[in-house]
Amino acid sequence: MNDKHLSEFLVEDSLQDKYAMDFGDEAFSERMLYEHLSQEHDFASRNRAEIGTQVEFIYNQYLNANSHVLDLACGPGLYLSKLAKYGVRSRGYDISPASIRYAQKNASVLEEYVHCDLNQFECSEKFDLVLMLFGIANNIVDLKKLLKKVKNNLKPQGKILLEFMSVQFMKQLANDDGSWEYFPQGGLLSSRPHYKLCKRIWQNDEKVLIDRNMVIEMTGKSNIYEGYFKGYDIEDINCLLTELGFASATLVGQDLPRGELTSHFFFVESSLLV
């Protein structure tokens, strides 16, 4: 095992620039696609039954058969493919090449998918609804920059639906003692058998959760992978939205059924200020 990795694993500051998870990496994206499609957990995506309930809510609340939807971080198109059955046209963007290939392969004529890092997102088209689901807003490096762009993608009466991970849950994750787990068949961070040591750090002043994982393969090879998540409470969200010219956020969908992980997420909607 690399002693340098062990010493870096133990530090309290972010190692983000050095060991950030590369969601655009081909091999990583193939493993992530497997997690998206799995029905054994809700680690990467909701199960299909819960997605179906969410889609029904989204359609009834915001859309009709002539609507046009933009989904940022669409993954393998699990939401948009269901919306297409209502006659909704859509475009999805995602950094994962494997997920985009899967979505394109299974797309109806109403769906379009684009491989794109959201930190470099550009689009001139107007939409009735913009989706950012499953806590992707917590994972965007510069959410303000992205929302400023998205503002130009909304039709005058359009809506934006954002889903955030709760700050309380993020703090709770960091309060755990960490975990040590063996993956005999490989997993998200390595296709080979490995142990994974996980440590989570909460930086209270910045409201940031660092999710650090050290992978040790059976050969003794090790590596570190780090996720970086920015926490937002409703006051933070409102401050950000109103500064950019959106209406204050409204909590929605609070009575929808949730899984073990997604019970710690919440939806807000907003629109352009008239």
SVG drawing of the C-alpha trace seen along z (x, -y; Angstrom):
<svg xmlns="http://www.w3.org/2000/svg" viewBox="-52 -41 57 53">
<polyline fill="none" stroke="black" stroke-width="0.4" points="0.0,0.0 1.2,-3.5 2.1,-5.2 1.6,-8.6 -2.0,-7.7 -2.6,-6.7 -1.1,-10.0 -3.2,-12.0 -6.3,-10.1 -6.0,-11.2 -5.8,-15.0 -8.8,-17.2 -8.5,-19.5 -10.0,-18.8 -7.8,-16.9 -10.4,-17.7 -8.0,-19.0 -5.8,-16.0 -8.1,-13.1 -11.5,-14.3 -13.8,-11.5 -13.7,-11.8 -17.3,-11.1 -16.2,-11.7 -13.7,-8.9 -14.7,-6.1 -14.1,-3.2 -15.6,-5.1 -18.7,-6.0 -19.2,-2.3 -19.2,-1.4 -21.4,-4.3 -23.9,-3.2 -24.1,0.2 -25.0,-1.6 -27.6,-3.8 -29.4,-0.7 -29.2,1.4 -32.4,2.1 -30.7,3.2 -30.0,-0.3 -30.7,-4.0 -27.0,-5.0 -26.9,-6.5 -30.5,-6.6 -33.9,-6.0 -35.4,-2.6 -37.8,-2.5 -41.0,-2.4 -40.0,-5.6 -38.9,-7.3 -42.3,-6.5 -44.0,-8.2 -41.7,-11.2 -42.3,-11.5 -46.1,-11.3 -45.8,-14.1 -43.6,-16.2 -45.9,-15.8 -49.1,-16.6 -47.5,-19.6 -45.6,-21.3 -46.2,-19.8 -48.5,-18.8 -47.9,-16.8 -46.5,-19.9 -43.9,-20.7 -40.1,-20.8 -37.9,-19.7 -34.2,-20.2 -32.6,-17.7 -29.1,-18.6 -27.2,-15.5 -29.7,-13.2 -27.7,-10.0 -29.0,-7.2 -32.3,-9.0 -34.4,-7.2 -36.7,-10.3 -36.9,-11.6 -37.7,-8.2 -40.7,-8.0 -41.7,-11.6 -41.6,-10.7 -44.5,-8.3 -46.6,-11.3 -45.6,-12.9 -43.0,-15.3 -40.0,-16.4 -36.7,-16.6 -33.0,-17.2 -30.6,-15.7 -27.0,-16.6 -24.5,-14.4 -20.8,-14.1 -20.8,-10.3 -20.1,-8.9 -21.5,-5.5 -24.8,-6.9 -25.2,-9.1 -24.6,-6.2 -27.2,-4.1 -29.7,-6.9 -29.2,-7.5 -29.4,-3.8 -32.8,-3.6 -34.2,-7.0 -37.5,-7.7 -37.9,-10.3 -38.9,-12.8 -35.6,-12.5 -32.2,-14.0 -29.0,-13.4 -25.8,-15.4 -22.4,-14.5 -21.4,-17.5 -19.6,-18.6 -22.1,-20.9 -19.3,-23.2 -19.0,-24.1 -22.8,-23.8 -24.0,-26.0 -27.4,-26.0 -29.5,-28.7 -32.8,-26.9 -35.8,-27.7 -37.6,-25.1 -40.8,-24.9 -39.1,-23.0 -35.5,-22.6 -34.6,-19.7 -31.6,-19.2 -32.5,-16.1 -30.9,-13.7 -28.7,-16.3 -26.7,-17.2 -26.9,-20.8 -24.8,-19.9 -22.1,-18.6 -21.8,-21.4 -18.5,-23.4 -20.1,-26.7 -23.9,-26.4 -24.4,-30.2 -22.7,-30.2 -24.8,-27.3 -28.1,-28.8 -27.2,-32.1 -27.0,-30.3 -30.1,-28.2 -32.0,-31.5 -31.7,-32.1 -33.0,-28.6 -36.4,-29.2 -39.5,-30.3 -41.2,-33.3 -43.7,-31.0 -41.2,-28.2 -40.2,-26.5 -37.0,-25.1 -37.1,-22.1 -34.0,-21.5 -33.4,-18.7 -30.9,-19.1 -29.5,-16.8 -30.3,-18.1 -27.6,-19.8 -28.6,-17.9 -28.1,-14.6 -24.7,-15.7 -23.6,-16.6 -24.9,-13.2 -22.8,-11.4 -19.7,-13.2 -20.4,-12.3 -20.1,-8.6 -16.8,-6.8 -16.2,-5.9 -16.4,-2.5 -14.2,0.4 -15.8,2.6 -14.6,5.4 -15.8,5.6 -15.0,9.2 -16.4,8.5 -15.2,4.9 -17.4,1.8 -17.7,-1.8 -14.1,-2.8 -12.4,0.3 -13.4,3.2 -11.0,5.4 -11.5,7.0 -10.6,4.4 -11.1,2.9 -12.6,-0.6 -11.9,-2.8 -14.3,-5.7 -14.0,-8.9 -16.4,-11.9 -15.4,-15.4 -17.9,-18.3 -16.5,-21.8 -19.0,-23.8 -18.0,-27.4 -18.3,-26.5 -21.1,-24.0 -19.0,-21.4 -19.0,-17.6 -15.8,-15.8 -16.4,-12.2 -13.0,-10.6 -12.4,-6.9 -9.2,-5.0 -9.2,-1.9 -6.7,0.9 -6.7,3.7 -5.5,7.2 -2.2,6.5 -1.5,3.8 -2.1,1.0 -4.0,-1.9 -5.6,-5.1 -7.8,-7.9 -11.1,-9.2 -12.8,-12.3 -16.2,-13.7 -17.0,-17.3 -20.6,-18.4 -21.8,-21.9 -24.7,-22.1 -27.6,-24.5 -30.4,-25.2 -33.5,-27.0 -32.1,-30.4 -29.0,-29.8 -31.1,-28.7 -33.3,-31.7 -30.3,-34.1 -28.8,-32.5 -32.0,-32.4 -33.2,-36.0 -29.7,-37.3 -29.9,-35.9 -33.5,-37.1 -35.5,-34.0 -38.5,-33.9 -38.0,-32.6 -38.0,-28.9 -41.1,-26.9 -40.8,-23.5 -42.8,-20.9 -43.3,-17.1 -42.8,-16.6 -45.4,-13.9 -43.9,-11.8 -42.7,-8.3 -38.9,-8.1 -36.2,-5.5 -33.7,-5.1 -31.3,-7.6 -33.8,-9.9 -35.7,-10.5 -32.9,-12.9 -33.5,-15.0 -35.9,-17.8 -37.4,-19.5 -37.7,-23.2 -39.3,-25.0 -38.7,-28.5 -39.4,-30.6 -38.3,-33.8 -39.3,-37.1 -41.9,-38.8"/>
</svg>
